Amino acid sequence: MSKVLLVEDEPAIADTLIYALETECFSVTHALTGSDALAAAAGHPHDFAILDIGLPDMTGLEVCKKLRETSSIPVLFLTARDGEVDRILGLELGGDDYVTKPFSPREIVARVRAILRRGHHAPSATDASSRPLGQGIHGLLHETSSMRIHFDGSPLDLTAHEYKLLLVLMEKPGRVFTRDQLLDHAWQDPGAVTDRTVDAHIKSIRAKLRSAKPGAENLIETRRGLGYSLQAAC
């Protein structure tokens, strides 16, 4: 049974989501504040987090940032705000999806299932993660059994979408992928997100590469007006 951490301070919304999730056999831990959520996450492992952005003590974005320091748990944001800046910021911090209120509880359950399912499957129709990538490239190595990407011998802490995007680029170094092509590879419903979402995730991947090794962010090249590519091997 998958365990979901729900962080929502509006009782009516929380009650409907708890009912919908538990009806579909999820185990739910409910927290009213960000601090309570972090305490719950530290005390017990969870498989998924649903974070309301507008919490009384801190924002859901701040909660996500703190969770990302120690965990790669998938995150779905809930918010009453529909601004693109909020959405991109949430995805840059490691969020996997974003839903604006009002919403259907059944839609939330469906999105949770889809994100969890993608976390256990390959990123594209070519089933790229089911086959090895040899010795890798530029210090990047895909470990197929654990579905992790290592850089210079250490695993990168990537979200599900970041993992899929980087793996696509690793498959064909030097090839330029358009944003639409990357959306098709990494999102189950690419029409539900914008190409700016790809930009946000690429920025996050670069930051994690830079954190592992200064300058490594330049391995992912931007082809202005075209898309992105991973530097070809010398």
N, C-alpha and C positions, 0 to 999 in steps of 0.2 A: 504494500500500500504506500503510495507516494505521500510525502508529508509537505504540506503547504504552509508557509508563514504568511498570514494575511495581516497587513498593517493598514487599518482604516478606522478613523475616529468617529464616523457617522454610524450609529447603531443600526439604523434601518438598512443601509447599504451593506454593512457587515453581516447582518443576519441573513439577508437574501443570498449573499455569496457563500456563506458558511453552509447554508442549506443546499445550495446547488452543488457545491464541491463535495460535501459529504454524501449526497445522493449518488454521486458518481464515484464513490469509494475512495475519495481523498481524505486523509487525516489533516485537520486544520488546527493550527495554533493562531489565535487571534490576539493582536496587540493594538492598543489604542494610541500609543505614542511611539516615536522613534527610539527613545531610550529603552522602552519595554521590548521593542522588537530586537534591538541589538543584544539585550540580555537573553532573550529567548533563543536567538541564533547562536550565541556563545554556549548556552547550556545544552542544546540538543541540535543535531544535524537535521537540516531540512533539504528537500529536493527542489523546492521552488519558492519564490517570494513574490507576493503581490503587494506593491507599495503605492499607497495614496501619496501624491506629491504634497498636498496641503495638510500637514500634520501640525498639532498644536505646539510641539516643542522644537522640531526641526523639520526640514523638508524631506520628502521621500528621496530626493536626489542626494541629499547628505547621507541618508541611511544607506543608499545604494553604494555611495563612495566608500563608506566605512566597511560594508560587507565585502566589497571588492578587494579590500586590503588583505583579506584572509581566505576568501572563498570565490569560486567561479559559479555560484548558484545562479540559475536563470532568474531573470527579473522582469516582471510585467508592471508597468506604471499605470496608475489610475489618476486622472486629473480632470478638473472642471475647465482647465485652460486649454485652448486649442491652437496656441501660437506655435509656429514652426520652430522658433528659437528654443522653446521649452522642450519640444520633441527631440531636436537635434542634441541639446545638452544632455537629456536623459540617455540617449543612445551612446553619446560619447563616454558617459560614465559607466557604461557596461550593460545598459538595459537591453533586453531582447525584443520587447514590444511595448506598445503605448496605446491606451484606450481612453477616449474622452467620454466623460459623463454627459448625459445618461447613457447607459448601456444595458444590454441584456445579460443576466447572469449566465445564461446558457452560452452566450458568445464568449464570456470569460473562460468558462470551463473548456470550450472548444480550443481556445487559443493556448491555454495551459497544456492541454493534451498535445497539441501540434508542436509546441516548443520542446516539450519533453521528448516527444517522438523524434524530432530532428536531432536532438542531442545524442541519440543512440543510433543514428543512421548517417549515411554518407551525404555530402553536400550537393551532389549533382546526379543527373541521370546516368552519367558514366560510371557511377559507383567508385569514385576516385579513392575513397579512404579504405577500400577493401583490398587495395594492392599496394605494395611497397613503392617508395620513391628512391630506391637505391641508397646512395650515400648522401642524398640531399644536395643543396646548393647554398653557397654563401654561409655555411654553418647552420643552415636550417635543415632539420630532419624530421620526417613524418613517421611517428610510431603508430602503425596501423592497429595494433591490438588494443591500445589504450585510447586511440583517437586523440593523441596529443602531438603538438608540434614543438620540437626542441630547438633551441638556438644556442650554439656554442656549448652543447652538452647539458643545458638546463631547460626544463619545460617552460613554455610561455603560458601565462595565466590568461587564456583567451576565452571570451564568451563564445556561445555556439555560432553566432553569425561571423564573428571575427575569425574563428577557426575555419569555417567554410570558405570565406573570402580569401584568406591567405593560402589555403590548400589549392584553390583554383589557380591562383597566380603561380604557385610552386610547380604545378603540373606542366606549365608551358612557359618557362622563363623567356623573356624577350617579347612574348606576344602581348599585344595591347588588347585589353578587354574593355568594352564600353560599359558604362554604368548599367545599362539595361541588361547586358549579358551577365554581369555580376549579380544583379538582382534576381535574375532567373535561376542562377546557381545556388544562391544562399537563402532565398526566401520562398516559403511554400506558396504564398500568394503575393507575388511581386507587385501586383497592381494596388495593393493596400498601402504601399510605402512609396516614397519619392526617391529620385536619384540622389538628393541631398543626404539621404540616409546612408548610402554607400560612402559618400565623402566623410561623414561622421565616423563610420566604422574604420575606414582607412586611416583617418587621423589617429584614432585610438590604437590601432595596430602599430603605427609608426612610433607612437609614444612609448609603447611597451618594448619595441625593438631598441629604441634610444635608451630606455632605462636599463636594458640588459647590456648594451654596448653603444656608447656615444658614436654617432655617425651612422649607425645601422639603419636608421629611419630612411636613409637615402636609397636603400635597396629597393624600395617601392617607388617607382617613378611616375610622375604625373605627365601625361601627354595631353596638353591643353587642347580642349575641344574634342578630344577623342576618348580618353579614359585612363586606365592604370595598367602598369606592367611591373613585373619583377625583373630586375636586372638580369640579363643573360650571363651565363658563365663565361669567363674569359677564355 
